[in-house]
Amino acid sequence: MENKILYFLILLLCLSCKGYKSNVANNNLQDRICVSYSCDSIIFDNVSTSTQVEFKFFDTDTLRETINQSKSICIIDLVKNIKNTKDFALKMIDNKLVVPLQIIIRETVDTTLFYSYAIKELKNNSSTIKGNCANLVSKENNPENKVNLRRWLYKQNKYLPDSTFVQFVCIMNDLNKTNKNVYITNDEVPVLKNFSNTNYYVNTKIKADKYVLFAASSQKELDDFIEDVITNDFDLTTESVSTPMKCYRKLDSDGYKCIFLIAINKDWTTQIVPLGLVAIDNEAPMELFSGESETPKFLSFSDNMIVCLPDNCEPINGRCSVSIADWDGNGVECNVSFNIYFYGDISKVVIHRTGDLAKWNSKKDFTFNLENEKSPFQTSIKMHFSDGDNFIPVTLYDKHGNHRKTKIKQTARFTRVPSNDINIDNNINIWD
């Protein structure tokens, strides 16, 4: 009897660790497809032709996938494709984290295995920053995740005790995970001119010989800075994060920037951690060209690191184009119609009627506030045009104190035809 029990236990162990195997016969014995289950993956071997596989979870959720070659499919990756993952997560909890999975290949195989899901605990942010920046958190550790999931449960009237709710959060975190390291912020991104007189307070569990803060928009900026720090014998670094720290950036570089904590050892090994997000704006508005995109959605770095910009991110890098749509007149006074295209942090446009433009009109600056307007904005101004090239001064302003002066050229030609056909009737009785 003891030998039978031992044999049964060994058999169960083999099925759970080595996996379930099934030979799926096609028309020919040599064309068998071998289906095996190993811990958390389904393995298809000896696949020679296009084969459709049906996966059914809990007898309710069905997925289909066509395989053309031997491959391994992670079960949790399959589950990520289910339409309503929240409901599925609740089914997993109700079934004590055991997921029944039926695998069907038409006319060849129909088998069910039981996938035991292991809860993956949430990671805590090991490094944080305080100061004038938007704090970054890993997307999977975003505190808003719990709020949103609890709100969904409330709307579904599905109460979960605290311990079960933690399981629910962990499962959903795993199902939403991608191969990218995504960082987000729930704070407003401040717009700065520079880091002068700005200190940051860092808390980290990372142990290193040297520390420094650097704000970068690209991996190249980050790499170049680390190279300079090391080759200059750890210039700008500190030996501890216990005191306020300065943040550095590439000289004259503007835009959205991620503040990194760079931890460097004497053997040059380096760790980098994204901590905060800021915008640096010293750039005057530029000419708007067709096809240009507005605010970027994210910053990209190596190791699949993505720093997302919030949807309500303060716009910078204003772009504006002022052009003449049409004009008419006799040269003494012309009615000039303007089109103003803009995006970013453009706040206003000033069109100046000066010099010869004001020859028959008063000198005047026409200011158009664009903060509450939509692009394109149209307006008309009366000006004097002369034969030849006429230059209209324009000043572009953004919300952060930057401005740029430019000019619009409009060439005009006036044809004046003398007339000798002047008829005067002297026999007019004004008393009729």
Secondary structure by P-SEA (a helix, b strand, c coil): caaaaaaaaaaaaaaacccbbbbbbcccccbbbbbbbcccbbbbcccccbbbbbbbccccbbbbbbbcccccccaaaaaaacccaaaaaaaaaaaccbbbbbbbccccbbbbbbbbbbbbbbbcccccccccbbbbcccccccaaaaaaaaaaaaacccccaaaaaaaaaaaaaaaccccbbbbbcbbbbbbcccccbbbbbbbcccccccbbbbbccaaaaaaaaaaaaaacccccccccccbbbbbcccccccbbbbbbbbbcccccbbbbbcbbbbbcccccccccccccccccccccccbbbbbbccccccccccbbbbbccccccccccbbbbbbbccccccbbbbbbcccccccccbbbbbbbcccccccccbbbbbbbcccbbbbbbbbbccccccccbbbbbbbbbbbbbbccccccccccccc
